[in-house]
Amino acid sequence: MSTETTAGPSEAGPDLSCSHCALPVPASLVEADSDLQFCCHGCRAVYAMIHDQGLGRYYDLIGEDEERGLPARTTGRSYEEFDDPSFHELYVRPAAGGLLATDLYLEGVHCAACVWLVEKVPVRMAGVAEARLDMRQSMARVVWDPAAVQLSTIARFLDALGYAPHPFRGVQAREMRRREDRRLLIKIAVAGAAAGNVMMLAAALYGGMWHGIADEFETLFRWVSLVLALAAMWSASVFFRGAMGSLRARALHMDVPITIGIVAGFGWGVWATLSGQGEIYFDSVTALIFLLLVGRYVQQRRQRSAADAAELLYSLSPSSARLIDAGTVRTVPLEALVPGMRVEVPAGDSIPVDGLVVAGRSDIDASLLTGESRPEHVGEGDGVHAGTLNLSSRIEVQVLAAGENTRVGRLSRLVEESALRRAPVIRLADRISGVFVAVVLALALLTLLIWWRQGAGVAVDHAIALLIVTCPCALGLATPLAVSAAIGRAGREGILIKGGDALERLSRPGRVLLDKTGTLTEGRMELVRWWGDESLKPLVRQVESQVAHPVASALVRGLPEVEAEPEIEVERSADGSGVRGRVAGRDLNIGSPAHVEQLTGPLTETVAGIVRGYADEGLTPVLIACDGSVAAAAGIGDPLRPGSAAAVDELREMGWHVGVLSGDHPGVVAALARRLDIPPEDRQGGATPEEKLRVVERAAAEGSVVMVGDGVNDAAALSAATVGVAVHGGAEAAMAVADVFLTREGIEPLGTLFLGARRTMNVIRLNLIFSLLYNVIGAALAVTGLIGPLVAAVLMPLSSLTVITLSYRARTF
Amino acid sequence: MNAALLGTVFMASLAGSLHCAGMCGGFVAFYSGSEPGRRGRRYLAHLTYNGGRLTSYLILGALAGLLGAAVDLAGSMAGVQRFAAIAAGTLMVAWGVYALIQALDFPIPAVPLPGFILRISSRVSRLVRERPPVIRALLLGLFSTLLPCGWLYAFAVLAAGTGGPWSGMLVMAAFWAGTVPVMLGLGLSLQWLTAPIRRRLPVVTAVVLIAVGLLWLVGRTTMPMHQAHQHPAAETVSSDHVH
């Protein structure tokens, strides 16, 4: 196969020849940057097919010489950490025969040739027993003999091929889900198109039944309907697979009668078309397939949200880190971090790992984990956690744990586990369906037997009528439709609900646990009290405006503003507990009582009393000393939202048992609970995320408990609760994990939510009763032969329509 | 079914079969494999390959003919008789013109290759990899219609134009007959063809397409609609002169 030089569109010079058949390649098919040229698509396809084989033999021919085939290295990484015992602990597992196995995520996998390459070449590397590549996830499973070759060698090899390996984490799961969704949507589109067209043709055929239709048109329409129905049958393969699976598991599932009905209807139609006589039911079959697929799609989307929670929590810690390697700093993916490495965290970045600070000092915002917005000061030797924010200056951190083993990672695992535990809520329809299916099948058989004596055609007619009329689509559609209608209306009220199971559980009163910060309160430090010299207010404000600290911001917000003095000196104390400032000729010392006491001497009774009073109210006391003695005091606290008290009363009236569960200081929580009339046994302060989880789990064991919160520190508790409600302004993780999200501030929407849930359950029950009644009556009519498949096919969509109308017109929210 | 028409198809197929040898000749090497099999087995492999090809071509012809029948029916409703034949002929001429322009190296946009073709090809190649040569040959023959071969599909369009499954099958059978000599005997590569002839080949096949298409359009009135049996040659000859 020669590739001569090209000479453009002329017949004089030699042209490019097809790499496969040696005929000339037309100019429009020339690919400038490819070694292979083809004269037509056929040659390209055949070439691919044959040389799929041929390349293997080529490699056999070039022999054991590895170096020859290898292109230049890509990342040039040494992958030493792949041999590290801690890496092995995390990502390697033993395989049979003393071998080891690991899953690696490979970059740059995008074609079938990659699969071939990855699967064949390392096998030729001594010591590698197996290398299998899953192209969809870009995941390579490698099994090797640790005595013969090291994982780092294998990794370097893969890197040299152009596929840089990383330890595999479920990063591609979302991609796969998106692809699955798209496939289902395509199926729905096909079924919809088929159904629409078949119904048009059916209209013509029905017209023909009454007024006459020429034979050839009738034949044409029937055949075209058949082909279209065939396309819809392809879409319906989802149900066929479900039915096969259910049969294999010996558990009767709703897919079984659906499949039987569809196949029977389609089969009968095919027979009728081929033999030229009898009725065809393609219109009802295709419409059925379309409606069922839509229902399934809606269901699938809802069930997915729980799984996404873990993904989101992972996204809280950054996906890459700045690794300090032999004096240079480079960015590596999070998966590449192993305990013992050092990473650099600049100011303003999120800390990527759990670790120890080895250089630098800074302030850390740990609100992600503790819910406390007050920054924590860290220096060398202090521990830090993944996901927290480095506020003021650059630090270097030695990795203690990365990825799944960090506190954030463990929390996300907890969330995932509790999400999975709750997911399969068996709705009434599903519970009945096993019995329902068996009954319908038995009835169909009975019908066949009863009518057999009157002729096979009649018997099959009635049996099909039964299968079509009793199709559990009404049962199956009732709940999801009512739920989606309710969810839609709730959405318009600013309440976002993730699933029908949440609605079901919220319809009956139980316990409700409220988080404090951000939920019951504003979530922000505000200046609530002031005692002492009023003239100091503007001066304090000016001093505090130079400080980055939530307390300072609160003071700045709450104190009056005046024109700034040009001469101002501000200096923060070494331990961050106070600040010294000199403004307008006065020396001010502002800080915690302990800090100020050190400077001014013991506090007077009055001042001490004020401090005690503030603490009792749950406020943070700040003392202002001017020129050596205490002149004023400020109480900083998180104020209660205006509507909280009324909302709590409303909930109690509805029958709910209200409690408070917070990570904030117990004294503060106690003060708040008193304001809301919540008895001591229903309140708890100072709860860590793990403690919150325990409290919720204990409560969940006794009965239904609704947890309302907004921070990541609530995430595990939100997930373990019967229903988790995330409040406006909450962390993304809380929103992902919760079943309900309130977009309007405060807890007032809770009342609307609970009421709406109760109303929705009523609608669902109504729907179920109606569909059961309909099925019973329809089945009776079909078995007794009073209706044929035609009438059944009309009744069935009618019943669905009724259910749909009932659901959408109900005033739930 | 007009014998003259079948004859045209056969000759056209023969003329273009050199191109077929180029593309599918490689298959012959593939299925006979690198194993130095016995003569007998080699011939058996050839037989099954071509037999498989015939089977799949016939199926294609039948399906195409059915499609043509449906088009005819739809056309007759609109008042146009033998719509399938007209459509087929026109399509062939248009295709031939497109191929000619492409073969003459004029810049004309190429139809892109849909991805699923390559996926099917790789799946088929995996399927046949480990089989014995005879089975491999059969499978390859059966799957050959799935290859994106414009030449083949042009004749499938012609089969559709006949407006009936049986006549469609006959057209494809004639097509197959034209490709057999090359597949069986005349060598697996085109090296023995001198370069100038090789260069001309795509142009030749394009011209053949146009010619057959035109012939078809002209002769369409002698084509009967979906008949299940052949007219004796005499009858069709006499009806040839009835315009």
Chai-1 contact restraints between the chains, C-beta under 6 A:
chainA,res_idxA,chainB,res_idxB,connection_type,confidence,min_distance_angstrom,max_distance_angstrom,comment,restraint_id
A,P9,B,D105,contact,1.0,0.0,6.0,A-B,restraint_1
A,C21,B,G22,contact,1.0,0.0,6.0,A-B,restraint_2
A,C21,B,M23,contact,1.0,0.0,6.0,A-B,restraint_3
A,A22,B,L190,contact,1.0,0.0,6.0,A-B,restraint_4
A,L23,B,G22,contact,1.0,0.0,6.0,A-B,restraint_5
A,L23,B,L201,contact,1.0,0.0,6.0,A-B,restraint_6
A,P24,B,R199,contact,1.0,0.0,6.0,A-B,restraint_7
A,P26,B,Q102,contact,1.0,0.0,6.0,A-B,restraint_8
A,P26,B,A103,contact,1.0,0.0,6.0,A-B,restraint_9
A,P26,B,D105,contact,1.0,0.0,6.0,A-B,restraint_10
A,A27,B,D105,contact,1.0,0.0,6.0,A-B,restraint_11
A,S28,B,Q102,contact,1.0,0.0,6.0,A-B,restraint_12
A,S28,B,P107,contact,1.0,0.0,6.0,A-B,restraint_13
A,S28,B,I108,contact,1.0,0.0,6.0,A-B,restraint_14
A,S28,B,A110,contact,1.0,0.0,6.0,A-B,restraint_15
A,L29,B,A110,contact,1.0,0.0,6.0,A-B,restraint_16
A,H41,B,L113,contact,1.0,0.0,6.0,A-B,restraint_17
A,H41,B,P148,contact,1.0,0.0,6.0,A-B,restraint_18
A,G42,B,M23,contact,1.0,0.0,6.0,A-B,restraint_19
A,G42,B,L147,contact,1.0,0.0,6.0,A-B,restraint_20
A,G42,B,P148,contact,1.0,0.0,6.0,A-B,restraint_21
A,G42,B,C149,contact,1.0,0.0,6.0,A-B,restraint_22
A,C43,B,M23,contact,1.0,0.0,6.0,A-B,restraint_23
A,A45,B,I117,contact,1.0,0.0,6.0,A-B,restraint_24
A,A45,B,S121,contact,1.0,0.0,6.0,A-B,restraint_25
A,A45,B,L147,contact,1.0,0.0,6.0,A-B,restraint_26
A,A45,B,P148,contact,1.0,0.0,6.0,A-B,restraint_27
A,V46,B,M23,contact,1.0,0.0,6.0,A-B,restraint_28
A,V46,B,G26,contact,1.0,0.0,6.0,A-B,restraint_29
A,A48,B,L118,contact,1.0,0.0,6.0,A-B,restraint_30
A,A48,B,S121,contact,1.0,0.0,6.0,A-B,restraint_31
A,M49,B,S121,contact,1.0,0.0,6.0,A-B,restraint_32
A,M49,B,S125,contact,1.0,0.0,6.0,A-B,restraint_33
A,I50,B,G26,contact,1.0,0.0,6.0,A-B,restraint_34
A,I50,B,F30,contact,1.0,0.0,6.0,A-B,restraint_35
A,D52,B,S125,contact,1.0,0.0,6.0,A-B,restraint_36
A,A112,B,S122,contact,1.0,0.0,6.0,A-B,restraint_37
A,E216,B,L73,contact,1.0,0.0,6.0,A-B,restraint_38
A,L220,B,L73,contact,1.0,0.0,6.0,A-B,restraint_39
